[in-house]
């Protein structure tokens, strides 16, 4: 209970996690994050998911992403349009 009252709330922790991916945080803030992870598995999972997403996005080559944008066949486009039409 002591730790919970002396570390930032989850809402603030998620912002700090995101900010830490763009620039280094001060030592005191990094320690607060680590202490918070001791009591909150959800924030730690959130951090792990962000790390996974960043790695996955870095693994996709830019030219590969551009090639897949127009890769849908005309038949598939028609089926998709039909499936997305509102049903009366």
N, C-alpha and C positions, 0 to 999 in steps of 0.2 A: 504494500500500500504506500509505503514511503516513496518508492521509485515512481509510482504512478502520479503522485502529487508534485514531484520535482522534475519531471521531464515534460516536454511539450506534448500537446494533445495530438491524436492521430491526424487530424485535419492539417495541422501545422507540419507534422512529420512528412506527410506525402509531398507537400510543397518543397520541403528541404531536400527530399530524395531527388525530386526532379531537378532542383537547382544544382545539386551536387554532381549531376551528370554533365552540366554545362561548364561549371567552374569549381575549383576547390573551395571547400568550406573551411572556416576557422576550426582550430583544434577543439575548442570547447563545444562547438556545434556538432562536430563529428562524434565526440564522446557522448553527447546527449542522444544522438541517433543510436549508437551502440547500446546504450543503457535502455533505451526505449524498446529495442529489439528483444531484450531479455524478458519483457513483460507482454509484448504484442507480436504474435506470430503473423498477424495479418499485414502489418506494415513491412515486415521482413519479406513476406511473399510478394507484396507489391513491388518492393525494390528488385527482387529476383526476376519478376515478370518484365519490368522495364529493362533490365540488363539483357534478358533474352530477346526482347523486341529490338533493341539496339543492335545486337549481334546479328540477328536475322536480316535486318534491313541493310547492314553493311555487307552481308554476304551476297545480296542480289546485285549483280552488275547493272549499271544504269542503262546500258544499251539493251540488256535482256528485258528489263521492265518495259522499255518502249516498244519492243517487238511484240510483246504479249497483248498490248492494248487493242490491236486490230486483228487478233487471231481468231475471233469468233466467226464461224461460218454463217452464211446468209440463212441457212435452214435453222441453225441454232438461235439466231437473232429473232426469227419469226416465232419460234416456239416460246422464247422468253417473253416476247411482247404479248402473246396470247395468254401466257400464264400470269402476267402482271396486270392484265385488264381487270377492272372491278367486276365482280359477279353481281348480276341483278337478281 
